[in-house]
Amino acid sequence: MKKIVFGHRNPDTDAIAAAKAYSYLKNQLGEETEAVALGTPNEETKYALNYFNEPVPRVVTKALPEYPEVILVDHNEAQQSIEDIREVTVTDLIDHHRIANFETAFPLYAHLEPVGCTCTIIFREFERHAVEIPAHIAGLMLSAIISDTLLFKSPTTTEMDQLVAEKLAEIAGVDCQVYGLEMLKAGTNLATKTAEELITADAKSFEMGGKTVRVDQVNTVDLDEVFAREAELRQAIEAQNAAEGYDLFLLMVTDILNSHTRLLVVGEPQDVVEKAFATKLVDNKAELPGVVSRKKQIVPQMQQAF
């Protein structure tokens, strides 16, 4: 029975690369799988796919009736997964996030580690099964680690991420720093994006204190360039809050060169945001120097504040 392998909605580079890498591994081990996506890859991911001559995965919204068994990578929360996740059987889970809103009817294989990137875990799966990683898959996995760790600047970065990245760069035949910077810059080409695209490109929802909190991250090399469009960003966020029932929307605009986030907050309760980051919002905005990670520097603080 063929299975599909996928990462979270609004896929980032790790979601796409992890699906492709783990699907390749499972196929080498005798299973029949296909890496798919729950959304269109972003510009950064497209750069990596093009660089390593890999096709863009097809986008799906549901697994049934064709695929009653699925494999999850880079996520586990139901609201971030495929539409019919509660109706299918999850056979494998490879992830580096918290566990929340996740349960299965049957036992499954799960490999979870507190590292910076799912592809770091998948590298260990390749080692465990003694399967050689081809250059193009190594390149995608390296791209994912660079993306998730912001070229090792993020506090989510572990020693294991760095060691694995070095090995993958050697297999892929690239200079990690040179390639990594070019890939990250490719993802900051925002001029052609609509406000709607910017606020959904890397957004995830979280349940906190009975509220639905939406957190989106946009990477840039020029904060002022993004905030020149603040009025239309606010309007798009307000429309999405109303349409989707989000109580609070946090837009992280992150300067990847200077490790600095400017936060735009739309919705309520805003006092929780001020409490979380020990700051005062000015015109619904806050400067957060040194903050680059949603997973480690935004979500836990918000949960604690709630």
C-alpha positions in Angstrom: 0.0 0.0 0.0 1.4 3.3 -1.1 1.8 6.0 1.6 2.3 9.8 1.3 4.9 11.6 3.4 4.3 15.3 4.2 5.2 18.1 6.5 3.0 20.9 7.9 0.7 23.3 6.2 2.4 26.4 4.7 5.5 24.3 4.3 9.0 25.7 4.9 12.2 24.2 3.6 12.4 21.6 6.4 8.8 20.4 5.8 9.6 19.8 2.1 13.1 18.5 2.4 12.2 16.2 5.3 9.3 14.7 3.3 11.6 14.1 0.3 14.4 12.7 2.4 12.3 10.3 4.5 10.3 9.2 1.5 13.6 8.3 -0.3 14.8 6.4 2.7 11.6 4.4 3.1 11.6 3.6 -0.6 15.2 2.3 -0.3 13.9 0.1 2.6 11.3 -1.5 0.4 8.2 0.6 1.1 6.3 2.5 -1.6 5.9 6.2 -0.6 5.6 9.6 -2.2 6.7 13.0 -0.8 3.9 15.5 -1.1 3.2 19.0 0.3 0.3 20.7 2.1 1.0 23.9 0.3 3.1 25.7 -2.3 6.8 25.9 -1.4 8.2 29.3 -0.6 10.9 31.1 -2.5 13.7 29.9 -0.3 12.5 26.3 -0.7 12.1 26.7 -4.5 15.7 28.0 -4.6 17.0 24.8 -2.8 14.9 22.5 -5.0 16.1 24.2 -8.2 19.7 24.2 -7.0 19.7 20.5 -6.4 17.5 19.7 -9.4 14.6 18.3 -7.5 11.0 18.7 -8.7 8.5 20.6 -6.6 6.3 18.1 -4.8 2.6 17.9 -5.7 0.2 19.7 -3.3 -2.5 17.7 -1.6 -5.2 18.7 0.9 -6.6 15.2 1.8 -5.2 11.7 2.0 -8.4 9.7 1.7 -9.6 7.7 -0.1 -6.4 6.9 -1.9 -4.0 7.0 1.0 -5.4 5.5 4.3 -1.8 5.4 5.8 0.4 8.4 6.0 3.8 9.5 7.4 4.2 12.8 9.2 7.4 14.8 9.3 8.2 18.2 10.9 4.9 18.4 12.7 2.4 16.5 14.8 -0.4 19.0 15.8 -3.6 18.2 14.0 -4.3 21.9 13.1 -1.1 22.0 11.2 -1.6 18.7 9.3 -3.7 17.4 6.4 -7.5 18.0 6.5 -8.4 14.4 7.2 -5.6 13.6 9.7 -8.0 12.2 12.2 -9.4 9.7 9.7 -6.1 8.1 8.5 -3.5 5.9 10.1 -0.2 7.5 10.9 2.5 4.9 10.6 5.6 7.1 11.2 6.3 10.4 12.9 9.6 12.2 12.6 9.7 15.6 14.4 11.5 18.1 16.5 8.6 20.1 17.8 6.5 19.8 21.0 3.8 17.1 21.1 0.3 18.6 21.2 -3.2 17.6 20.0 -1.8 14.3 18.7 -3.1 10.8 19.3 -3.3 7.6 17.2 -5.5 4.5 17.2 -2.6 2.2 16.5 1.0 2.0 17.5 3.5 3.8 15.2 7.2 4.4 14.7 8.2 7.7 16.2 11.6 9.4 16.3 11.6 12.7 18.1 14.6 14.7 19.2 15.0 18.3 20.6 17.3 19.4 17.7 17.0 22.4 15.4 15.7 20.6 12.3 13.8 17.4 11.4 16.4 16.6 8.7 19.0 16.3 11.4 16.9 13.4 12.8 16.4 11.9 9.4 20.2 11.9 8.9 20.4 9.6 11.9 17.7 7.4 10.4 19.9 7.0 7.3 22.8 6.0 9.5 20.7 3.6 11.5 19.6 1.8 8.4 23.1 2.1 6.7 21.6 3.7 3.7 23.8 6.0 1.6 22.5 9.6 1.1 22.7 10.7 -2.5 24.1 14.2 -3.2 20.8 15.9 -4.2 19.0 14.6 -1.1 22.0 15.6 1.1 21.7 19.1 -0.4 18.0 19.4 0.4 18.6 18.2 4.0 21.4 20.7 4.4 19.1 23.4 3.1 16.6 22.5 5.7 19.1 22.7 8.6 20.4 26.1 7.3 16.8 27.3 7.1 15.6 26.1 10.5 18.7 27.3 12.3 19.1 30.5 10.3 22.6 29.4 9.3 23.3 28.3 13.0 22.3 31.7 14.5 19.1 30.5 16.0 19.0 29.4 19.7 17.3 26.2 18.4 20.7 25.1 16.9 22.4 22.1 18.6 25.8 20.7 18.2 24.2 17.8 16.4 22.7 20.1 13.8 26.1 21.6 13.0 27.9 18.2 12.8 25.2 16.8 10.5 25.3 19.9 8.3 29.0 19.6 7.9 28.6 16.0 6.7 25.8 16.8 4.4 27.7 19.7 2.8 30.5 17.4 2.1 28.2 14.9 0.4 26.4 17.6 -1.5 29.6 19.3 -2.6 28.8 22.8 -1.4 30.3 25.4 0.9 27.8 25.6 3.7 28.3 29.3 4.5 28.3 30.5 0.9 25.4 28.4 -0.2 23.5 29.0 3.0 23.6 32.8 2.8 22.5 32.8 -0.9 19.6 30.4 -0.1 18.4 32.6 2.9 18.6 35.7 0.8 16.5 34.1 -1.9 13.8 33.7 0.6 13.8 37.4 1.4 12.7 38.5 -2.0 9.3 39.9 -0.8 8.5 42.7 -3.3 6.4 40.4 -5.5 4.4 39.0 -2.6 0.9 40.2 -1.7 0.1 41.1 1.9 -2.0 37.9 2.1 0.9 35.8 0.9 3.3 37.4 3.4 1.0 36.7 6.4 0.3 33.1 5.4 3.7 32.0 4.0 5.0 30.6 7.3 2.1 30.7 9.7 1.1 28.3 12.4 -1.8 28.2 14.8 -1.6 27.5 18.6 -4.2 27.1 21.2 -3.3 29.1 24.3 -5.5 29.8 27.3 -8.6 29.2 25.3 -7.5 31.5 22.5 -6.3 30.7 19.0 -3.0 32.4 18.5 -1.6 32.6 14.9 2.1 33.2 14.5 3.7 34.0 11.1 7.3 34.7 10.4 8.7 36.7 7.5 12.5 36.7 7.0 14.1 39.8 5.5 17.3 41.8 5.3 15.5 45.1 5.6 12.8 45.6 8.3 11.8 49.0 7.1 11.1 47.7 3.6 8.6 45.3 5.0 7.0 47.8 7.4 6.6 50.3 4.6 3.6 48.0 3.8 2.3 48.0 7.4 -1.1 49.3 6.6 -1.9 46.6 4.1 -0.4 44.0 6.3 -2.6 45.1 9.2 -5.7 45.0 6.9 -4.9 41.5 5.6 -4.3 40.2 9.2 -7.6 41.7 10.4 -9.4 40.1 7.5 -7.8 36.7 8.2 -8.6 37.0 12.0 -12.2 37.6 11.2 -12.4 34.8 8.5 -10.6 32.1 10.4 -11.5 33.0 14.0 -8.0 33.8 15.2 -8.0 35.8 18.4 -4.5 37.1 18.3 -2.1 37.3 15.4 1.7 37.8 15.8 3.6 38.7 12.7 7.3 38.2 13.3 9.4 40.2 10.8 13.0 38.9 11.3 16.2 40.5 10.1 18.3 37.4 9.4 21.5 39.3 9.1 21.2 41.1 12.5 19.2 38.5 14.4 16.4 41.0 15.3 12.6 40.7 15.1 10.1 43.5 14.9 6.7 42.1 16.1 3.4 43.3 14.7 0.4 42.4 17.0 -3.2 42.4 15.8 -6.1 41.1 18.0 -6.5 40.5 21.7 -5.4 40.1 24.4 -2.4 42.3 23.7 -1.4 42.6 27.4 -0.4 39.0 27.3 2.2 39.8 24.5 3.6 42.6 26.7 3.8 40.2 29.6 5.5 37.5 27.5 8.3 39.7 26.3 8.5 42.2 29.2 7.9 45.1 26.8 5.3 47.8 25.9 3.7 47.7 22.5 4.0 50.9 20.6 1.4 51.2 17.9 0.9 47.5 18.1 4.6 46.8 17.6 7.6 45.7 19.6 11.3 45.4 18.9 12.8 42.1 20.0 16.6 42.1 19.6 18.1 38.6 19.4 14.8 37.0 18.8 14.8 34.8 15.6 13.0 31.6 16.6 9.2 31.1 16.8 9.6 27.7 18.4 12.0 28.7 21.2 11.6 32.5 21.7 8.0 33.2 20.9 5.6 30.3 21.5 6.9 29.2 24.9 6.9 32.7 26.3 3.4 33.3 25.0 2.2 30.0 26.6 3.7 30.9 29.9 2.2 34.4 29.8 -1.3 33.0 29.1 
